Every structure is written in structure tokens, then in C-alpha cells.
Amino acid sequence: MHESLLTIGQLAARSGVAPSALRYYERLGLIRADRTGGNQRRYARSELRRVAFIRISQQVGVSLDEIRAALDSLPASRTPTAADWAELSTAWRDRLEEKIRLLGKLRDDLEGCIGCGCLSLQRCALYNPEDSLAAEGPGARLVLPHAGADPAPV
């Protein structure tokens, strides 16, 4: 077997992802493995980048379906280049910037809530008295102006 290929145990150790998760990613078509004559999985080293991309994307709330669509945009016939990865990241830039903005707002709002010490919903900046924003639609209207809308696909 070619020495640059990794066993599932080696890929798991190098990526920090459990073998069961790697098999799941493979079933979903997120990563690819070749099979030996004994039907053992062998992964190209480039799959390490794909696994890292999957894990990071999941950490920021990107769904596995969106991750698969992004990975499907990469060339299957060769190892993706830096330019290939840059093109993929450019497509995600706006969504990630919006996520960063929302995380900052959540951080700031929570900091205000923790620091205010009001312990009262009557004075809370996030309180929606009498559910007055219900007519504007579902969701956290004070925090998310477009709450209830489907998130923009990556």
C-alpha cells in the first residue's frame, strides 16, 4: 500500500476525530477512502484538510448538508489547491461575517444582562412585554431582526 495513505486509525489520531465520525463523514460523502484488497479504508493525506474544514465549519454552525455542498465544489480529480480553498471561503464570507456580527451582539447583550443586575424582566433590554413583537413574526425579534426566516445558504 502506498505510504502516503492513512488508515482510519491514523486519520483519527491526526485529525482528533473519532473513527466512527470519520465513517459517518464517509457515508455522507464528505470524505473519501480507497479500499485495500482486505476491504480496509485508506485515506489520502489531503482528507486531513477536508476533516479539519468539516470540524471548523460545524463549530461555527454550518450544517453538514451545507458543508457537503461546499466540498462538492472542490475538484474530485485532484487535491484541492490554495486557490480552490480560497474560492470556497469567498463564497462563505458574507455568511461568516453575519455570524461574527451576531456573536458579537450576543456577547455584548449578555455582558449587559450579567452586568446590569436588575433581576427583573420589567427593565431588561431583551424583554418583550406582552409579547408586543409577535405581529412581526416568530423568533428573537430584539436580537435577530429577521428571526424566523430561513438562514441564507452558504
ZABA-13225 format. One record per residue (C-alpha): residue number from 1; x, y, z. Coordinates in steps of 0.001 Angstrom, whole numbers, always signed. Last residue first. Layout:
# ZABA-13225
 num      px      py      pz
 NUM       X       Y       Z
...
***
This chain:
# ZABA-13225
 num      px      py      pz
 154  -23584  +29119   +2327
 153  -27328  +29045   +2425
 152  -29083  +32054   +3907
 151  -30847  +31143   +7117
 150  -34594  +30570   +6793
 149  -36531  +33443   +8259
 148  -37861  +33073  +11793
 147  -35775  +35897  +13116
 146  -35017  +38593  +10561
 145  -34225  +41353  +13062
 144  -32380  +38875  +15294
 143  -31731  +40282  +18752
 142  -34965  +42119  +19540
 141  -37003  +39821  +17248
 140  -35911  +36569  +18931
 139  -38155  +34287  +16926
 138  -41524  +34374  +15239
 137  -43097  +37207  +13283
 136  -43568  +40982  +13428
 135  -47017  +40632  +14989
 134  -45467  +38854  +17973
 133  -43371  +41922  +18809
 132  -45687  +43058  +21596
 131  -45297  +39789  +23500
 130  -46967  +41494  +26475
 129  -43589  +42980  +27302
 128  -40692  +41818  +25073
 127  -37721  +41717  +27435
 126  -34269  +41923  +25893
 125  -33387  +45337  +27301
 124  -34465  +44138  +30760
 123  -36223  +46702  +32958
 122  -39506  +44863  +33653
 121  -37812  +41463  +33316
 120  -36235  +41989  +36706
 119  -33008  +40650  +38126
 118  -31669  +44146  +37517
 117  -28043  +43113  +37944
 116  -26996  +45159  +34952
 115  -23632  +43436  +34484
 114  -24902  +39979  +33557
 113  -27506  +41417  +31219
 112  -25057  +43888  +29676
 111  -22456  +41167  +29149
 110  -25184  +39012  +27638
 109  -26092  +41776  +25209
 108  -22438  +42366  +24280
 107  -21709  +38680  +23724
 106  -24937  +38208  +21761
 105  -24130  +41224  +19611
 104  -20599  +39951  +18968
 103  -21974  +36518  +18065
 102  -24439  +38161  +15696
 101  -21711  +40148  +13945
 100  -19474  +37069  +13639
  99  -22403  +35109  +12137
  98  -23014  +37929   +9665
  97  -19321  +37909   +8679
  96  -19487  +34122   +8262
  95  -22474  +34388   +5952
  94  -20825  +37103   +3881
  93  -17515  +35187   +3557
  92  -18918  +31782   +2586
  91  -18441  +32060   -1192
  90  -15027  +33615    -596
  89  -14074  +30587   +1503
  88  -14794  +28222   -1403
  87  -12758  +30315   -3834
  86   -9875  +30443   -1346
  85   -9976  +26646    -928
  84   -9675  +26145   -4700
  83   -6904  +28768   -4908
  82   -4964  +27006   -2134
  81   -5149  +23874   -4261
  80   -7578  +20990   -3958
  79   -6015  +17536   -4381
  78   -7027  +16182   -7749
  77   -9897  +14557   -9687
  76  -12635  +15453   -7230
  75  -12244  +19211   -7668
  74  -13885  +21231   -4885
  73  -17496  +22333   -5328
  72  -18670  +19087   -3718
  71  -16904  +20255    -552
  70  -19176  +23286    -396
  69  -22316  +21241    -975
  68  -21178  +18721   +1652
  67  -20565  +21501   +4178
  66  -24021  +22916   +3526
  65  -25577  +19491   +4106
  64  -23415  +19010   +7214
  63  -24859  +22201   +8648
  62  -22710  +25259   +9362
  61  -22876  +26327  +12996
  60  -19469  +27842  +13643
  59  -18115  +24636  +15200
  58  -19542  +22599  +12316
  57  -17456  +24569   +9836
  56  -14328  +24020  +11919
  55  -14961  +20273  +12069
  54  -15743  +19912   +8370
  53  -12748  +22021   +7283
  52  -10416  +19987   +9515
  51  -11843  +16771   +8025
  50  -11320  +18110   +4495
  49   -7778  +19158   +5295
  48   -6982  +15704   +6718
  47   -8524  +14174   +3575
  46   -5500  +15547   +1692
  45   -3440  +12806   +3355
  44   -5251  +10279   +1151
  43   -7346   +7855   +3153
  42   -7162   +4064   +3242
  41  -10143   +2019   +4403
  40   -9792   -1742   +4815
  39  -11637   -4013   +2363
  38   -8982   -6786   +2512
  37   -7898   -5957   -1032
  36   -7489   -2388    +203
  35  -10234    +193     -58
  34   -9936   +3846   -1053
  33  -11463   +6443   +1196
  32  -13397   +9615    +537
  31  -14608  +12442   +2773
  30  -17854  +14395   +2923
  29  -19834  +11749   +1029
  28  -22367  +11270   +3832
  27  -21206   +7682   +4377
  26  -17610   +8984   +4517
  25  -18491  +11548   +7149
  24  -20158   +8767   +9169
  23  -17057   +6551   +8849
  22  -14958   +9501  +10028
  21  -17351  +10053  +12947
  20  -16999   +6397  +13996
  19  -13207   +6680  +13694
  18  -13266   +9520  +16246
  17  -11941  +12912  +15118
  16   -8687  +14316  +16501
  15   -7430  +14819  +12948
  14   -4050  +13051  +13207
  13   -5250  +10275  +15537
  12   -8468   +9695  +13565
  11   -6605   +9710  +10244
  10   -4096   +7229  +11675
   9   -6845   +4971  +12987
   8   -8718   +5151   +9671
   7   -5537   +4092   +7915
   6   -3589   +6783   +6103
   5   -2236   +6790   +2563
   4   +1130   +8413   +1856
   3   +2933   +5063   +2241
   2   +1297   +3478    -828
   1      +0      +0      +0
***
